[in-house]
Amino acid sequence: MMKNFTKGFLFGAVATIGAVAGALVSFKKAVVEPIEQEEQRFEDNRKKAMRKGRSAHHG
């Protein structure tokens, strides 16, 4: 009986850890990465605007 309990407990613990890890990966893909991509796009646009502004004054 104790052997079955130990196996079940370990399996449950591993399954729970796997579920939490999956949830974290899903959250990162769905929430964090789009925000980082948007920030990168804004940064790229800002750099382009600065280069364009400088070249307009020196041309």
N, CA, C and O atoms as a Maestro MAE file, in Angstrom:
{
 s_m_m2io_version
 :::
 2.0.0
}

f_m_ct {
 s_m_title
 :::
 protein
 m_atom[236] {
  # First column is atom index #
  i_m_mmod_type
  r_m_x_coord
  r_m_y_coord
  r_m_z_coord
  i_m_residue_number
  s_m_chain_name
  s_m_pdb_residue_name
  s_m_pdb_atom_name
  i_m_atomic_number
  :::
  1 25 0.823 -1.194 0.000 1 A "MET " " N  " 7
  2 3 0.000 0.000 0.000 1 A "MET " " CA " 6
  3 2 0.868 1.259 0.000 1 A "MET " " C  " 6
  4 15 0.594 2.201 -0.744 1 A "MET " " O  " 8
  5 25 1.896 1.279 0.817 2 A "MET " " N  " 7
  6 3 2.764 2.455 0.897 2 A "MET " " CA " 6
  7 2 3.514 2.657 -0.410 2 A "MET " " C  " 6
  8 15 3.787 3.789 -0.808 2 A "MET " " O  " 8
  9 25 3.845 1.558 -1.074 3 A "LYS " " N  " 7
  10 3 4.568 1.634 -2.337 3 A "LYS " " CA " 6
  11 2 3.702 2.344 -3.389 3 A "LYS " " C  " 6
  12 15 4.197 3.183 -4.141 3 A "LYS " " O  " 8
  13 25 2.411 2.002 -3.435 4 A "ASN " " N  " 7
  14 3 1.495 2.642 -4.388 4 A "ASN " " CA " 6
  15 2 1.320 4.127 -4.075 4 A "ASN " " C  " 6
  16 15 1.258 4.961 -4.978 4 A "ASN " " O  " 8
  17 25 1.241 4.442 -2.783 5 A "PHE " " N  " 7
  18 3 1.099 5.842 -2.387 5 A "PHE " " CA " 6
  19 2 2.314 6.653 -2.826 5 A "PHE " " C  " 6
  20 15 2.172 7.761 -3.344 5 A "PHE " " O  " 8
  21 25 3.492 6.109 -2.623 6 A "THR " " N  " 7
  22 3 4.724 6.808 -2.993 6 A "THR " " CA " 6
  23 2 4.782 7.025 -4.498 6 A "THR " " C  " 6
  24 15 5.115 8.116 -4.959 6 A "THR " " O  " 8
  25 25 4.458 5.989 -5.263 7 A "LYS " " N  " 7
  26 3 4.452 6.129 -6.722 7 A "LYS " " CA " 6
  27 2 3.439 7.181 -7.150 7 A "LYS " " C  " 6
  28 15 3.738 8.029 -7.990 7 A "LYS " " O  " 8
  29 25 2.256 7.128 -6.580 8 A "GLY " " N  " 7
  30 3 1.212 8.097 -6.919 8 A "GLY " " CA " 6
  31 2 1.604 9.514 -6.549 8 A "GLY " " C  " 6
  32 15 1.369 10.458 -7.305 8 A "GLY " " O  " 8
  33 25 2.201 9.649 -5.383 9 A "PHE " " N  " 7
  34 3 2.629 10.973 -4.938 9 A "PHE " " CA " 6
  35 2 3.700 11.540 -5.859 9 A "PHE " " C  " 6
  36 15 3.633 12.705 -6.252 9 A "PHE " " O  " 8
  37 25 4.683 10.723 -6.203 10 A "LEU " " N  " 7
  38 3 5.747 11.189 -7.095 10 A "LEU " " CA " 6
  39 2 5.187 11.533 -8.476 10 A "LEU " " C  " 6
  40 15 5.548 12.553 -9.064 10 A "LEU " " O  " 8
  41 25 4.306 10.677 -8.983 11 A "PHE " " N  " 7
  42 3 3.703 10.964 -10.281 11 A "PHE " " CA " 6
  43 2 2.907 12.268 -10.229 11 A "PHE " " C  " 6
  44 15 2.986 13.080 -11.151 11 A "PHE " " O  " 8
  45 25 2.148 12.468 -9.167 12 A "GLY " " N  " 7
  46 3 1.369 13.699 -9.008 12 A "GLY " " CA " 6
  47 2 2.260 14.931 -8.928 12 A "GLY " " C  " 6
  48 15 1.955 15.975 -9.505 12 A "GLY " " O  " 8
  49 25 3.357 14.794 -8.209 13 A "ALA " " N  " 7
  50 3 4.286 15.923 -8.075 13 A "ALA " " CA " 6
  51 2 4.904 16.267 -9.426 13 A "ALA " " C  " 6
  52 15 4.995 17.439 -9.791 13 A "ALA " " O  " 8
  53 25 5.326 15.243 -10.167 14 A "VAL " " N  " 7
  54 3 5.923 15.476 -11.484 14 A "VAL " " CA " 6
  55 2 4.889 16.079 -12.437 14 A "VAL " " C  " 6
  56 15 5.200 16.994 -13.199 14 A "VAL " " O  " 8
  57 25 3.672 15.567 -12.392 15 A "ALA " " N  " 7
  58 3 2.614 16.093 -13.263 15 A "ALA " " CA " 6
  59 2 2.306 17.554 -12.925 15 A "ALA " " C  " 6
  60 15 2.091 18.369 -13.821 15 A "ALA " " O  " 8
  61 25 2.286 17.877 -11.648 16 A "THR " " N  " 7
  62 3 2.020 19.252 -11.226 16 A "THR " " CA " 6
  63 2 3.137 20.187 -11.677 16 A "THR " " C  " 6
  64 15 2.877 21.282 -12.176 16 A "THR " " O  " 8
  65 25 4.361 19.754 -11.500 17 A "ILE " " N  " 7
  66 3 5.505 20.568 -11.933 17 A "ILE " " CA " 6
  67 2 5.448 20.775 -13.448 17 A "ILE " " C  " 6
  68 15 5.706 21.875 -13.937 17 A "ILE " " O  " 8
  69 25 5.113 19.723 -14.182 18 A "GLY " " N  " 7
  70 3 4.983 19.836 -15.635 18 A "GLY " " CA " 6
  71 2 3.884 20.806 -16.032 18 A "GLY " " C  " 6
  72 15 4.056 21.596 -16.961 18 A "GLY " " O  " 8
  73 25 2.758 20.753 -15.336 19 A "ALA " " N  " 7
  74 3 1.651 21.656 -15.645 19 A "ALA " " CA " 6
  75 2 2.032 23.108 -15.369 19 A "ALA " " C  " 6
  76 15 1.710 23.997 -16.157 19 A "ALA " " O  " 8
  77 25 2.707 23.346 -14.269 20 A "VAL " " N  " 7
  78 3 3.144 24.709 -13.926 20 A "VAL " " CA " 6
  79 2 4.145 25.211 -14.961 20 A "VAL " " C  " 6
  80 15 4.069 26.359 -15.399 20 A "VAL " " O  " 8
  81 25 5.087 24.345 -15.353 21 A "ALA " " N  " 7
  82 3 6.076 24.741 -16.357 21 A "ALA " " CA " 6
  83 2 5.379 25.068 -17.679 21 A "ALA " " C  " 6
  84 15 5.720 26.051 -18.336 21 A "ALA " " O  " 8
  85 25 4.410 24.249 -18.066 22 A "GLY " " N  " 7
  86 3 3.662 24.509 -19.292 22 A "GLY " " CA " 6
  87 2 2.908 25.826 -19.229 22 A "GLY " " C  " 6
  88 15 2.867 26.573 -20.207 22 A "GLY " " O  " 8
  89 25 2.315 26.108 -18.082 23 A "ALA " " N  " 7
  90 3 1.588 27.365 -17.924 23 A "ALA " " CA " 6
  91 2 2.539 28.558 -18.032 23 A "ALA " " C  " 6
  92 15 2.197 29.572 -18.640 23 A "ALA " " O  " 8
  93 25 3.721 28.442 -17.448 24 A "LEU " " N  " 7
  94 3 4.687 29.541 -17.515 24 A "LEU " " CA " 6
  95 2 5.163 29.772 -18.946 24 A "LEU " " C  " 6
  96 15 5.298 30.915 -19.382 24 A "LEU " " O  " 8
  97 25 5.414 28.692 -19.673 25 A "VAL " " N  " 7
  98 3 5.851 28.826 -21.064 25 A "VAL " " CA " 6
  99 2 4.738 29.468 -21.899 25 A "VAL " " C  " 6
  100 15 5.000 30.337 -22.731 25 A "VAL " " O  " 8
  101 25 3.498 29.031 -21.671 26 A "SER " " N  " 7
  102 3 2.364 29.607 -22.406 26 A "SER " " CA " 6
  103 2 2.215 31.092 -22.096 26 A "SER " " C  " 6
  104 15 1.975 31.895 -22.997 26 A "SER " " O  " 8
  105 25 2.355 31.457 -20.826 27 A "PHE " " N  " 7
  106 3 2.250 32.863 -20.438 27 A "PHE " " CA " 6
  107 2 3.335 33.689 -21.119 27 A "PHE " " C  " 6
  108 15 3.069 34.784 -21.615 27 A "PHE " " O  " 8
  109 25 4.551 33.166 -21.141 28 A "LYS " " N  " 7
  110 3 5.657 33.894 -21.767 28 A "LYS " " CA " 6
  111 2 5.379 34.103 -23.253 28 A "LYS " " C  " 6
  112 15 5.584 35.196 -23.781 28 A "LYS " " O  " 8
  113 25 4.913 33.053 -23.922 29 A "LYS " " N  " 7
  114 3 4.639 33.157 -25.364 29 A "LYS " " CA " 6
  115 2 3.481 34.104 -25.642 29 A "LYS " " C  " 6
  116 15 3.530 34.869 -26.604 29 A "LYS " " O  " 8
  117 25 2.444 34.065 -24.820 30 A "ALA " " N  " 7
  118 3 1.231 34.831 -25.082 30 A "ALA " " CA " 6
  119 2 1.317 36.276 -24.612 30 A "ALA " " C  " 6
  120 15 0.693 37.150 -25.214 30 A "ALA " " O  " 8
  121 25 2.074 36.550 -23.549 31 A "VAL " " N  " 7
  122 3 2.062 37.882 -22.949 31 A "VAL " " CA " 6
  123 2 3.414 38.578 -23.051 31 A "VAL " " C  " 6
  124 15 3.486 39.713 -23.521 31 A "VAL " " O  " 8
  125 25 4.478 37.922 -22.622 32 A "VAL " " N  " 7
  126 3 5.779 38.584 -22.502 32 A "VAL " " CA " 6
  127 2 6.400 38.846 -23.872 32 A "VAL " " C  " 6
  128 15 6.858 39.958 -24.134 32 A "VAL " " O  " 8
  129 25 6.425 37.843 -24.746 33 A "GLU " " N  " 7
  130 3 7.082 38.020 -26.046 33 A "GLU " " CA " 6
  131 2 6.426 39.103 -26.908 33 A "GLU " " C  " 6
  132 15 7.145 39.900 -27.510 33 A "GLU " " O  " 8
  133 25 5.085 39.169 -26.995 34 A "PRO " " N  " 7
  134 3 4.502 40.268 -27.787 34 A "PRO " " CA " 6
  135 2 4.874 41.653 -27.243 34 A "PRO " " C  " 6
  136 15 5.100 42.582 -28.018 34 A "PRO " " O  " 8
  137 25 4.938 41.792 -25.925 35 A "ILE " " N  " 7
  138 3 5.330 43.074 -25.330 35 A "ILE " " CA " 6
  139 2 6.777 43.394 -25.702 35 A "ILE " " C  " 6
  140 15 7.087 44.526 -26.072 35 A "ILE " " O  " 8
  141 25 7.662 42.401 -25.606 36 A "GLU " " N  " 7
  142 3 9.068 42.630 -25.955 36 A "GLU " " CA " 6
  143 2 9.217 42.974 -27.431 36 A "GLU " " C  " 6
  144 15 10.030 43.826 -27.789 36 A "GLU " " O  " 8
  145 25 8.434 42.316 -28.295 37 A "GLN " " N  " 7
  146 3 8.503 42.616 -29.726 37 A "GLN " " CA " 6
  147 2 8.019 44.038 -30.000 37 A "GLN " " C  " 6
  148 15 8.603 44.740 -30.824 37 A "GLN " " O  " 8
  149 25 6.972 44.462 -29.327 38 A "GLU " " N  " 7
  150 3 6.456 45.824 -29.509 38 A "GLU " " CA " 6
  151 2 7.485 46.849 -29.039 38 A "GLU " " C  " 6
  152 15 7.705 47.860 -29.706 38 A "GLU " " O  " 8
  153 25 8.112 46.591 -27.897 39 A "GLU " " N  " 7
  154 3 9.150 47.497 -27.405 39 A "GLU " " CA " 6
  155 2 10.317 47.575 -28.382 39 A "GLU " " C  " 6
  156 15 10.865 48.654 -28.610 39 A "GLU " " O  " 8
  157 25 10.699 46.441 -28.958 40 A "GLN " " N  " 7
  158 3 11.793 46.426 -29.934 40 A "GLN " " CA " 6
  159 2 11.412 47.231 -31.174 40 A "GLN " " C  " 6
  160 15 12.238 47.955 -31.729 40 A "GLN " " O  " 8
  161 25 10.162 47.102 -31.602 41 A "ARG " " N  " 7
  162 3 9.697 47.854 -32.774 41 A "ARG " " CA " 6
  163 2 9.748 49.363 -32.500 41 A "ARG " " C  " 6
  164 15 10.183 50.139 -33.351 41 A "ARG " " O  " 8
  165 25 9.303 49.770 -31.312 42 A "PHE " " N  " 7
  166 3 9.369 51.192 -30.955 42 A "PHE " " CA " 6
  167 2 10.808 51.683 -30.927 42 A "PHE " " C  " 6
  168 15 11.103 52.779 -31.403 42 A "PHE " " O  " 8
  169 25 11.702 50.875 -30.373 43 A "GLU " " N  " 7
  170 3 13.113 51.247 -30.302 43 A "GLU " " CA " 6
  171 2 13.712 51.384 -31.704 43 A "GLU " " C  " 6
  172 15 14.453 52.327 -31.977 43 A "GLU " " O  " 8
  173 25 13.386 50.436 -32.591 44 A "ASP " " N  " 7
  174 3 13.882 50.507 -33.969 44 A "ASP " " CA " 6
  175 2 13.368 51.760 -34.669 44 A "ASP " " C  " 6
  176 15 14.120 52.437 -35.369 44 A "ASP " " O  " 8
  177 25 12.086 52.068 -34.478 45 A "ASN " " N  " 7
  178 3 11.518 53.268 -35.099 45 A "ASN " " CA " 6
  179 2 12.164 54.536 -34.558 45 A "ASN " " C  " 6
  180 15 12.398 55.489 -35.301 45 A "ASN " " O  " 8
  181 25 12.453 54.542 -33.257 46 A "ARG " " N  " 7
  182 3 13.097 55.712 -32.650 46 A "ARG " " CA " 6
  183 2 14.496 55.906 -33.245 46 A "ARG " " C  " 6
  184 15 14.890 57.030 -33.556 46 A "ARG " " O  " 8
  185 25 15.236 54.818 -33.403 47 A "LYS " " N  " 7
  186 3 16.580 54.908 -33.979 47 A "LYS " " CA " 6
  187 2 16.520 55.401 -35.426 47 A "LYS " " C  " 6
  188 15 17.326 56.235 -35.837 47 A "LYS " " O  " 8
  189 25 15.556 54.879 -36.194 48 A "LYS " " N  " 7
  190 3 15.400 55.326 -37.585 48 A "LYS " " CA " 6
  191 2 15.069 56.806 -37.639 48 A "LYS " " C  " 6
  192 15 15.601 57.533 -38.478 48 A "LYS " " O  " 8
  193 25 14.199 57.257 -36.753 49 A "ALA " " N  " 7
  194 3 13.808 58.660 -36.741 49 A "ALA " " CA " 6
  195 2 14.997 59.546 -36.382 49 A "ALA " " C  " 6
  196 15 15.158 60.628 -36.946 49 A "ALA " " O  " 8
  197 25 15.828 59.094 -35.449 50 A "MET " " N  " 7
  198 3 17.011 59.885 -35.076 50 A "MET " " CA " 6
  199 2 17.987 59.980 -36.246 50 A "MET " " C  " 6
  200 15 18.534 61.050 -36.513 50 A "MET " " O  " 8
  201 25 18.209 58.861 -36.949 51 A "ARG " " N  " 7
  202 3 19.118 58.884 -38.105 51 A "ARG " " CA " 6
  203 2 18.560 59.791 -39.205 51 A "ARG " " C  " 6
  204 15 19.291 60.563 -39.825 51 A "ARG " " O  " 8
  205 25 17.275 59.681 -39.429 52 A "LYS " " N  " 7
  206 3 16.645 60.498 -40.461 52 A "LYS " " CA " 6
  207 2 16.736 61.990 -40.100 52 A "LYS " " C  " 6
  208 15 17.002 62.836 -40.953 52 A "LYS " " O  " 8
  209 25 16.510 62.284 -38.830 53 A "GLY " " N  " 7
  210 3 16.590 63.668 -38.379 53 A "GLY " " CA " 6
  211 2 17.996 64.229 -38.533 53 A "GLY " " C  " 6
  212 15 18.166 65.371 -38.960 53 A "GLY " " O  " 8
  213 25 18.997 63.442 -38.193 54 A "ARG " " N  " 7
  214 3 20.374 63.899 -38.311 54 A "ARG " " CA " 6
  215 2 20.750 64.114 -39.785 54 A "ARG " " C  " 6
  216 15 21.400 65.104 -40.122 54 A "ARG " " O  " 8
  217 25 20.343 63.196 -40.652 55 A "SER " " N  " 7
  218 3 20.724 63.314 -42.055 55 A "SER " " CA " 6
  219 2 20.005 64.497 -42.706 55 A "SER " " C  " 6
  220 15 20.529 65.093 -43.647 55 A "SER " " O  " 8
  221 25 18.828 64.839 -42.223 56 A "ALA " " N  " 7
  222 3 18.101 65.982 -42.794 56 A "ALA " " CA " 6
  223 2 18.819 67.288 -42.469 56 A "ALA " " C  " 6
  224 15 18.759 68.237 -43.251 56 A "ALA " " O  " 8
  225 25 19.487 67.347 -41.339 57 A "HIS " " N  " 7
  226 3 20.176 68.565 -40.944 57 A "HIS " " CA " 6
  227 2 21.584 68.665 -41.520 57 A "HIS " " C  " 6
  228 15 22.173 69.745 -41.542 57 A "HIS " " O  " 8
  229 25 22.116 67.555 -41.978 58 A "HIS " " N  " 7
  230 3 23.471 67.581 -42.517 58 A "HIS " " CA " 6
  231 2 23.506 67.443 -44.023 58 A "HIS " " C  " 6
  232 15 24.578 67.429 -44.629 58 A "HIS " " O  " 8
  233 25 22.353 67.342 -44.619 59 A "GLY " " N  " 7
  234 3 22.329 67.092 -46.057 59 A "GLY " " CA " 6
  235 2 22.160 68.340 -46.808 59 A "GLY " " C  " 6
  236 15 22.118 68.318 -48.039 59 A "GLY " " O  " 8
  :::
 }
 m_bond[235] {
  # First column is bond index #
  i_m_from
  i_m_to
  i_m_order
  :::
  1 1 2 1
  2 2 3 1
  3 3 4 2
  4 3 5 1
  5 5 6 1
  6 6 7 1
  7 7 8 2
  8 7 9 1
  9 9 10 1
  10 10 11 1
  11 11 12 2
  12 11 13 1
  13 13 14 1
  14 14 15 1
  15 15 16 2
  16 15 17 1
  17 17 18 1
  18 18 19 1
  19 19 20 2
  20 19 21 1
  21 21 22 1
  22 22 23 1
  23 23 24 2
  24 23 25 1
  25 25 26 1
  26 26 27 1
  27 27 28 2
  28 27 29 1
  29 29 30 1
  30 30 31 1
  31 31 32 2
  32 31 33 1
  33 33 34 1
  34 34 35 1
  35 35 36 2
  36 35 37 1
  37 37 38 1
  38 38 39 1
  39 39 40 2
  40 39 41 1
  41 41 42 1
  42 42 43 1
  43 43 44 2
  44 43 45 1
  45 45 46 1
  46 46 47 1
  47 47 48 2
  48 47 49 1
  49 49 50 1
  50 50 51 1
  51 51 52 2
  52 51 53 1
  53 53 54 1
  54 54 55 1
  55 55 56 2
  56 55 57 1
  57 57 58 1
  58 58 59 1
  59 59 60 2
  60 59 61 1
  61 61 62 1
  62 62 63 1
  63 63 64 2
  64 63 65 1
  65 65 66 1
  66 66 67 1
  67 67 68 2
  68 67 69 1
  69 69 70 1
  70 70 71 1
  71 71 72 2
  72 71 73 1
  73 73 74 1
  74 74 75 1
  75 75 76 2
  76 75 77 1
  77 77 78 1
  78 78 79 1
  79 79 80 2
  80 79 81 1
  81 81 82 1
  82 82 83 1
  83 83 84 2
  84 83 85 1
  85 85 86 1
  86 86 87 1
  87 87 88 2
  88 87 89 1
  89 89 90 1
  90 90 91 1
  91 91 92 2
  92 91 93 1
  93 93 94 1
  94 94 95 1
  95 95 96 2
  96 95 97 1
  97 97 98 1
  98 98 99 1
  99 99 100 2
  100 99 101 1
  101 101 102 1
  102 102 103 1
  103 103 104 2
  104 103 105 1
  105 105 106 1
  106 106 107 1
  107 107 108 2
  108 107 109 1
  109 109 110 1
  110 110 111 1
  111 111 112 2
  112 111 113 1
  113 113 114 1
  114 114 115 1
  115 115 116 2
  116 115 117 1
  117 117 118 1
  118 118 119 1
  119 119 120 2
  120 119 121 1
  121 121 122 1
  122 122 123 1
  123 123 124 2
  124 123 125 1
  125 125 126 1
  126 126 127 1
  127 127 128 2
  128 127 129 1
  129 129 130 1
  130 130 131 1
  131 131 132 2
  132 131 133 1
  133 133 134 1
  134 134 135 1
  135 135 136 2
  136 135 137 1
  137 137 138 1
  138 138 139 1
  139 139 140 2
  140 139 141 1
  141 141 142 1
  142 142 143 1
  143 143 144 2
  144 143 145 1
  145 145 146 1
  146 146 147 1
  147 147 148 2
  148 147 149 1
  149 149 150 1
  150 150 151 1
  151 151 152 2
  152 151 153 1
  153 153 154 1
  154 154 155 1
  155 155 156 2
  156 155 157 1
  157 157 158 1
  158 158 159 1
  159 159 160 2
  160 159 161 1
  161 161 162 1
  162 162 163 1
  163 163 164 2
  164 163 165 1
  165 165 166 1
  166 166 167 1
  167 167 168 2
  168 167 169 1
  169 169 170 1
  170 170 171 1
  171 171 172 2
  172 171 173 1
  173 173 174 1
  174 174 175 1
  175 175 176 2
  176 175 177 1
  177 177 178 1
  178 178 179 1
  179 179 180 2
  180 179 181 1
  181 181 182 1
  182 182 183 1
  183 183 184 2
  184 183 185 1
  185 185 186 1
  186 186 187 1
  187 187 188 2
  188 187 189 1
  189 189 190 1
  190 190 191 1
  191 191 192 2
  192 191 193 1
  193 193 194 1
  194 194 195 1
  195 195 196 2
  196 195 197 1
  197 197 198 1
  198 198 199 1
  199 199 200 2
  200 199 201 1
  201 201 202 1
  202 202 203 1
  203 203 204 2
  204 203 205 1
  205 205 206 1
  206 206 207 1
  207 207 208 2
  208 207 209 1
  209 209 210 1
  210 210 211 1
  211 211 212 2
  212 211 213 1
  213 213 214 1
  214 214 215 1
  215 215 216 2
  216 215 217 1
  217 217 218 1
  218 218 219 1
  219 219 220 2
  220 219 221 1
  221 221 222 1
  222 222 223 1
  223 223 224 2
  224 223 225 1
  225 225 226 1
  226 226 227 1
  227 227 228 2
  228 227 229 1
  229 229 230 1
  230 230 231 1
  231 231 232 2
  232 231 233 1
  233 233 234 1
  234 234 235 1
  235 235 236 2
  :::
 }
}
